[in-house]
Every structure is written in C-alpha cells, then in structure tokens.
Amino acid sequence: MTAAAAAPPGTDTVLEVSGLSVDIGDVRPVDGVSFTARRGETLALLGESGCGKSMTARAVVGLLDPVARVAEGQVRLAGVDLVAADRRTRLAKAGAEIAIVFQDALTALNPVYPVGVQLAEPFRIHRGMSRREARRAAVELMARVGIPEPEARVDAYPHQFSGGMRQRLLIAMAVALRPSVLLADEPTTALDVTVQAQIMRLLRDLRAEHRMAVVLITHDLALVAEEADRVAVMYAGRVVETGPVDEVFEAPRHPYTKGLLESVPSRGRRGEPLRSIGGVPPDPRALPSGCAYQERCPLVRDRCRSERPPLSPAADGVRRSACFFAEEVSRG
C-alpha cells in the first residue's frame, strides 16, 4: 500500500484505492491515484474538468468504457481487491456494497421502464424478493428520499419527474441495498441552488443513517468546504494534495490547490480583476517530464522540469502534497 492509501490507526476504512492507473490505448488519463474512504465520512475528489476524477470513479466501480482498462493498482473494498476479483464477485458487490450516482439522472435512468420497476430491481436480484415485496420496498425508498405521493408515482416514468426528483430517484437506487461506499459524481450539476442544497442534505442524512463512506467528485470548492471531511486534489490524472478540508483550504501545500482557492471570487472592490490560473492543463498524450503543473506554476524551478515530485507526507503525517516546495507554498 502506498503512503497515500494508508489510513491512520483506528479509522474505519472501507475503501482503499492504491496506485490506480487507467489506460486508454497508449494514453494514461489516471496515473497512480491513491486514497481511502472511511465510514461516516465524505472524501472529495477535487479538480478541474479533465483531471481524471470521473474516470477514477468509474474505474473504482468497474464501469470503464470498453476502450479503457485498469492498467495497475488495487481497489480494496472491505479487504477484497475488486481489480483482481472475478466478474461474479464484482457483480455481487455492485450495488450491495459499492454504488455510484451519476450527474445526469435522465440518461442514467432507463426511459422505457417505470421508476418503481427500476427501484425494485436491486431488491429482486440481491435480496430475492417477490415482485410485490420489491414494489413495496421501492415505494418506501421513494418516500425516504423525499418523493411526494410515492404510492401514486411508483408507476411513473423518469421523464415525468423534475430534475431534482430524478436525482433523488437515482440516489434511491444507489442506496437501496445500503452500500458501505457511495460515489457521487457531480450529483448537483445542472440543478438550481435550492435543489442542490436539498440533494446534498439528503446525501448527508443517508450517510449518517447508514454510516456510508461517501466519495464526492466535484470541481466546486464551496461544495467541498461545506460537505467534505477530507479532500484529494487531482491534476493531470494524479493526486497532488490530500488532507483534512479545513487544513488544506487554510494553508494549501501545492501551487495548484492554492491557485484554485485564489480563483474563487471574494468580497473585493468593484472593478478588481478576477484571479485565475494561467495556461491550460497539459495534454494527457504528451505530459511533460517532471511535474505536470510546471507550465502554470509561479514557483517552477529546474528541478520541477526534470523530476516528478512524489506525494510526500508533511511533518504532521496527515497531509500530503506532490510539490518539492510545499513549505514555501504553505507560508505564502
């Protein structure tokens, strides 16, 4: 196990991702990603679009596209390596022990089946319930996630629900069997602010109710600050900083994390320019030697161009960052 995947003694770790790499042909969009997820906590995977967050989530649950494959690493769920496991074992754990919520509920739900049929399916497959029992369980689940009049709407189709209600249905399907790990991939995208808050409150309540480990995939810094306990910042397919959210946001130890935080609009004087990170992320087909952030980093030096900085622990042993000059970043 890598240092980044190790959990402090006494924590209730249920998911350990260690050195996970994904290849699409000869391109590696996810490279050596490691993190842990613990019961009752939310870990955020944070970064710009294209940094490998969603690809990492799909690799963890075994839903990579046919052209993508896990090239290296382990995904240990309650001690079982899902990468090395056979198909039967992976299918048995899908939904029952690990589940995922996608950002586009309309495409994730099957448009030709009533929502009650889709919600009932996990109970029939994994619990062996009869149609009547599974339907009753589906109605109860709809009520639990806040769908009004579930008995009357159990036979409705996905397009007959609003975006927020569809997202609740998708969450209901994911937590139907009370998995120990829930991955939420941009679960509030395209929803208005009020509905976003309702969805995140629902996830928070379900996490506490079932003591789930939640892995929240997002680029929203405010959402991470509000919802997550720990954060793993990703850039160019790699984790570049990890630690408790409060500590990372208060004193980042990687220039990319610092740049993200400084780009958030604050209460300044009218007319002041908004700050941003200059340049663009590197093409995954042609990553530079050394640090992938070198072309955008204000602290870049010769060493950064020739050596790839490892994800190294800070003095406290809790936080980690992939920067040779982490102390300088945190002081600045």
C-alpha positions in Angstrom: 0.0 0.0 0.0 1.3 3.5 -0.8 1.6 6.2 1.8 -1.4 8.0 0.3 -3.6 5.0 0.7 -2.8 4.3 4.3 -5.3 5.2 6.9 -4.4 6.4 10.4 -4.8 3.7 13.1 -8.3 3.3 14.5 -10.1 4.7 11.5 -13.0 2.6 9.9 -11.6 2.4 6.4 -13.9 0.5 3.9 -12.3 1.5 0.6 -8.6 1.7 -0.2 -7.5 2.7 -3.7 -3.8 2.2 -4.2 -1.7 3.1 -7.2 -4.7 3.1 -9.6 -3.8 3.7 -13.2 -6.1 3.7 -16.2 -5.1 3.4 -19.8 -7.0 4.3 -23.0 -4.7 2.8 -25.7 -1.3 4.3 -25.1 -2.7 7.3 -23.1 -2.8 7.2 -19.2 -5.5 9.7 -18.0 -5.4 8.3 -14.5 -1.9 7.7 -13.1 -1.1 6.1 -9.7 -4.1 7.5 -7.8 -4.4 6.5 -4.1 -6.9 7.4 -1.5 -9.0 5.9 1.3 -12.7 6.3 2.2 -14.0 5.8 5.8 -17.4 5.0 7.2 -19.5 8.1 8.0 -17.1 10.5 6.3 -17.1 12.3 2.9 -13.9 12.4 0.9 -13.9 14.9 -2.0 -12.0 14.3 -5.3 -11.5 17.9 -6.4 -10.1 19.3 -9.6 -10.7 20.9 -13.0 -12.7 19.2 -15.7 -10.5 16.6 -17.4 -8.2 15.9 -14.4 -9.3 12.3 -14.2 -11.9 12.4 -11.3 -14.8 10.7 -13.1 -12.5 8.2 -14.8 -11.2 7.3 -11.4 -14.7 6.8 -10.0 -15.7 4.6 -13.0 -12.6 2.5 -12.5 -13.3 2.0 -8.8 -16.8 0.7 -9.5 -15.8 -1.3 -12.7 -17.6 0.8 -15.2 -14.9 1.8 -17.6 -15.6 2.1 -21.3 -14.6 -0.9 -23.4 -11.6 1.0 -24.7 -10.4 1.9 -21.2 -8.8 -0.5 -18.7 -7.2 -0.6 -15.3 -3.5 -1.0 -16.0 -2.2 -1.0 -12.4 -3.2 -0.7 -8.8 -5.7 -2.1 -6.4 -9.3 -1.2 -5.3 -9.8 -2.9 -2.0 -13.4 -2.9 -0.7 -13.6 -4.4 2.8 -10.4 -6.3 2.1 -11.4 -7.6 -1.3 -9.4 -6.3 -4.4 -12.1 -5.6 -7.0 -9.5 -5.2 -9.7 -8.2 -8.8 -9.2 -11.7 -10.3 -8.4 -13.6 -12.3 -10.9 -16.7 -10.9 -12.7 -19.1 -12.8 -10.4 -17.5 -11.2 -7.2 -17.6 -7.7 -8.7 -21.3 -8.1 -9.7 -22.2 -9.3 -6.3 -20.6 -6.3 -4.6 -22.0 -3.8 -7.2 -25.0 -2.0 -5.6 -24.9 -4.2 -2.5 -21.6 -2.8 -1.1 -20.5 -0.1 -3.5 -22.7 2.2 -5.7 -22.4 5.3 -7.8 -24.6 8.3 -8.5 -24.1 10.0 -11.9 -24.6 13.7 -12.7 -27.1 13.2 -15.5 -30.1 11.3 -13.9 -32.2 11.4 -17.1 -29.6 9.4 -19.0 -28.8 7.1 -16.0 -32.4 6.1 -15.6 -34.0 3.8 -18.2 -36.7 5.8 -20.0 -38.8 2.8 -21.0 -39.4 1.4 -17.6 -41.4 2.9 -14.7 -39.2 4.2 -11.8 -40.8 1.6 -9.5 -39.6 -1.2 -11.6 -36.1 0.2 -11.7 -36.0 0.8 -7.9 -37.4 -2.7 -7.3 -34.8 -4.5 -9.3 -31.9 -4.5 -6.7 -34.3 -6.0 -4.1 -35.3 -8.8 -6.5 -31.7 -9.5 -7.7 -29.8 -9.3 -4.4 -32.5 -9.9 -1.8 -34.6 -12.5 -3.7 -37.9 -10.5 -3.0 -41.1 -11.2 -4.9 -42.5 -8.6 -7.2 -45.0 -7.4 -4.6 -42.4 -7.2 -1.8 -39.9 -5.4 -4.1 -42.6 -2.9 -5.2 -43.4 -2.2 -1.6 -39.7 -1.7 -0.8 -39.5 0.7 -3.8 -42.4 2.8 -2.5 -40.7 3.0 0.9 -37.5 4.0 -0.7 -39.2 6.8 -2.7 -40.7 8.1 0.4 -37.4 8.0 2.2 -35.7 10.2 -0.4 -38.5 12.7 -0.4 -40.6 11.8 -3.5 -44.1 13.1 -2.7 -47.0 10.7 -3.1 -44.8 7.7 -3.8 -47.7 5.2 -4.0 -49.2 7.2 -6.8 -45.9 7.9 -8.6 -44.3 4.5 -8.4 -45.6 3.6 -11.9 -44.5 7.0 -13.5 -41.6 7.2 -16.0 -38.4 9.2 -15.5 -39.4 12.0 -17.9 -42.4 12.7 -15.7 -40.2 13.9 -12.8 -38.3 17.1 -12.4 -34.5 17.2 -12.5 -34.3 17.3 -8.7 -36.8 14.4 -8.3 -34.9 12.3 -10.8 -31.7 12.9 -8.9 -33.4 11.7 -5.7 -34.6 8.6 -7.6 -31.0 7.9 -8.7 -29.8 8.3 -5.2 -32.6 6.0 -4.0 -31.4 3.3 -6.5 -27.8 3.7 -5.3 -28.6 3.4 -1.6 -31.3 0.8 -1.9 -29.2 -2.0 -0.5 -27.3 0.2 2.0 -23.8 0.0 0.4 -20.8 0.8 2.6 -19.4 3.1 -0.1 -21.3 5.6 -2.3 -19.5 7.5 -5.1 -21.3 10.7 -6.1 -20.1 12.1 -9.4 -21.1 15.8 -9.7 -24.5 15.0 -8.1 -25.8 18.6 -8.2 -24.8 19.6 -11.8 -27.5 21.5 -13.7 -29.7 21.8 -10.6 -30.7 25.2 -9.2 -29.1 26.3 -5.9 -32.1 25.4 -3.7 -32.4 21.9 -5.2 -28.6 21.5 -4.9 -28.9 22.1 -1.2 -31.7 19.6 -0.8 -29.8 16.9 -2.7 -26.7 17.4 -0.6 -28.8 17.4 2.6 -30.3 14.1 1.5 -26.8 12.6 0.9 -25.6 13.9 4.2 -28.6 12.3 6.0 -28.2 9.0 4.3 -24.5 9.0 5.0 -25.2 9.4 8.7 -28.1 6.9 8.7 -26.2 4.1 7.0 -22.7 5.1 8.1 -21.7 5.1 4.5 -18.4 6.3 3.1 -19.1 9.0 0.5 -16.7 9.9 -2.3 -17.8 13.2 -3.7 -16.4 14.0 -7.2 -16.6 17.7 -7.9 -14.9 20.9 -9.1 -17.0 23.1 -6.7 -14.8 24.4 -3.9 -17.7 25.7 -1.9 -19.4 22.3 -2.0 -16.2 20.7 -0.8 -15.8 23.2 2.1 -19.4 22.6 3.1 -19.7 18.8 2.7 -16.4 17.1 2.9 -14.3 15.9 5.8 -11.2 15.2 3.7 -10.1 16.2 0.2 -7.8 14.7 -2.5 -6.9 17.3 -5.1 -6.3 15.9 -8.6 -4.3 17.4 -11.5 -3.5 15.8 -14.9 -4.6 12.3 -13.7 -2.7 12.4 -10.4 -3.4 13.2 -6.8 -1.3 16.3 -5.9 -2.6 17.1 -2.4 -4.6 15.4 0.4 -5.6 16.2 3.9 -8.5 17.4 6.1 -10.5 20.0 4.2 -10.1 22.8 6.7 -6.4 22.5 6.8 -5.9 22.2 3.1 -8.1 25.2 2.4 -6.5 27.2 5.2 -2.9 26.6 4.1 -2.5 24.7 0.8 0.8 22.9 0.2 0.6 22.6 -3.6 0.6 25.6 -6.0 -2.4 24.1 -7.9 -4.6 23.9 -4.8 -3.5 27.4 -3.9 -4.4 28.6 -7.4 -7.8 27.1 -7.2 -8.6 28.7 -3.9 -7.3 32.1 -5.1 -9.5 31.9 -8.2 -12.7 32.0 -6.1 -14.3 35.4 -6.2 -14.1 37.2 -2.8 -15.6 40.4 -1.4 -13.3 42.9 -3.0 -13.6 46.3 -4.5 -15.8 46.7 -7.6 -13.8 46.6 -10.8 -10.9 44.5 -9.4 -9.9 41.8 -11.9 -10.8 38.2 -11.0 -7.8 35.9 -10.4 -7.3 32.7 -12.4 -4.7 30.0 -13.1 -2.9 30.9 -16.2 -2.5 28.5 -19.1 -4.3 25.2 -19.6 -3.8 21.6 -18.2 -1.3 19.5 -20.2 -2.4 17.1 -22.9 -2.5 13.6 -21.3 -1.0 12.3 -24.6 2.1 14.5 -24.1 2.7 15.1 -20.4 6.0 16.9 -19.6 8.9 15.4 -17.8 8.9 16.2 -14.1 5.9 18.0 -12.6 2.8 18.1 -14.7 1.9 21.6 -13.3 5.2 23.2 -14.3 3.9 25.3 -17.2 1.3 27.0 -15.0 3.3 27.2 -11.7 4.6 30.5 -10.4 7.3 28.7 -8.3 8.6 26.4 -11.1 12.4 25.7 -10.9 14.8 23.5 -12.8 14.2 20.5 -10.5 10.4 20.7 -11.3 11.2 20.2 -15.0 13.3 17.2 -14.6 11.9 15.3 -11.6 8.3 14.2 -10.8 7.6 15.2 -7.2 6.2 12.3 -5.1 3.1 12.6 -2.9 5.0 13.1 0.3 3.8 13.5 3.9 4.0 16.7 5.8 5.6 16.8 9.3 2.2 16.0 10.9 2.0 12.8 8.9 -1.6 13.5 7.9 -1.4 15.9 5.0 0.5 15.0 1.8 1.4 17.0 -1.3 3.3 16.4 -4.5 5.5 19.6 -4.5 9.2 20.0 -3.8 8.5 23.4 -2.3 5.4 22.6 -0.2 6.6 24.5 2.8 7.2 27.6 0.7 3.7 27.3 -0.8 2.1 27.0 2.7 3.9 30.0 4.0 2.9 32.2 1.0 
